[in-house]
Amino acid sequence: MRGKIPNMDQLLQHILNALILGGTYALLGIGLTLIFGIMRVVNFAHGELYAFGAYMMYLWVMVLGANFYLALPLAVLLGVMLGAAMELVLLRRLRGADIDTTMLVMIGAWITLQNVEQMTWSGVAKSINTPFPSSPLVLGSVSLSWNRLFVFVVALALIGATYAVINRTKLGKAMRATFQDRDTAALMGVDINWIHTATFALGSGLAAAAGALLGPVFVVVPTMGDLASLKAFAIVILGGLGSIPGATIGGFILAFMEELGAGYVSSGYRDAMGFLLIIVILLVKPTGLFAQKERIG
Amino acid sequence: MLKIEGLVCRYGKVAAVRELSMEVAQGELVSLIGANGAGKTTTLKAISGVLPPVAGRITFLGEDITRAAPKRILQLGIAHCPEGRRVFPHMSVLENLEMGSYLRADRADITTDMQNLFERFPILHSRRHQAAGTLSGGEQQMLAISRALMSRPKLVLFDEPSLGLAPNLVERTFEIIKGIRAQGVTVVMVEQNAFAALELSDRSYVLDQGRVTMTGTGSELLNNPHVKAAYLGA
């Protein structure tokens, strides 16, 4: 059992692990922030997009024998396309519908996607081979696998790219305008339908990216999306519902909490630690950590 | 320039505009006045395409825009400055103005237009990186007007531009609207402040329960005993 005797090296190792895990949690959280925090679609299928990304990675690398580095963008692209399809087929009809109706439909989508995964790939856990050396990178007293380092770098790059899209591009500005005031955005000439599809697709793509990155680190199972959904919701709420920096930091906080909790308290309570923290934070600050303020009138 | 014939608009089963007809010539400043629920805002929404009408016909510069998308109508040159200012609260002043020029691709001209607006409203320049939601009501109104102008419109629809503003700012807002018209932009304005609206405009339509009940020049209506009694409180 690790973590019973705290020392500096061990702490460093935990911090390193948390940083790496946090990158993918942030991706998952930013994706859901776009969909739930900004579009207000209670997307229970978010974790299924995560699982979908992992399975697509398995499909390309292990079944079709594609190059690992090529498979990754392909898996993300397929996630974007699945997200766009879900928006076009399910959500477009539900625009303006009751939030409960949308929620039920998304629960349906979640169950459907998970069962399709189970049917297609069976319930047996799959692992994905990576091109990385199996011996870890050793830095002084800490070590980390090349695969995890790769995951971290790609996650950070994707987070940075998402920020740039949202803040700098015309599409990103139109997205923000649309979800702050749909009618006024339409008056500016924004095609509201296109923005809804693009936003849902982008959020889905980020979930798929998180799955495609973590699939090779862990194993791929049909139920892997369940916990991912829960964690994504926790991160979004923690970050203040709709704040992308909030979701980024929320992702890292959750990862730190899990990693340190598993290391110093009990690894059996790993997943519980994060949710415990969220309960505490929401008790103290019910709007989340980074809720936006505005002046009315 | 703008012609509306037999316009009917409904919210669900409730008719807000019934058989409304009006016309606006190039370069005019036309106001719509009337009580709450007379159908003024609804008429503007029908013109800009956010509320597709049930019946009737709207033409702009000879083109039928009755059920056209808001995007198409904006491209033809109609900008709509909505009631309550409706700036994007979490976007900066600069980004709000950029949204105003969303359909334009002429980057250099956009920058020039923005510079001109900043010269006209220096306060917007000094607050350009601030979130629009943190501006005061008067500043938000200036931003909303500037944003509408960023599309280089031929016709601007103003919905209750003076609503919720301090008296000195109301005056200022009307001066700005006059200035816009002076630059050759046609203006259609909905205004609760009937006295100010009639003073400002070339012509006015008085709306009641979704119909035009009276029309005339500003001064004609100002001296009309019925208008005086019903809308000017005299």
Interface residues (C-beta under 8 A of the other chain):
Chain A: K170 K173 A174 R176 A177 Q180 D181 D183 T184 A185 A186 L187 M188 G189 V190 D191 Q292 E294 R295 I296 G297
Chain B: S48 G49 V50 A69 P70 K71 L74 Q75 A79 H80 P82 R86 F88 P89 H90 M91 E95 E98 M99 G100 Y102 L103 A131 G133 T134 L135 G137 R147 S151 G164
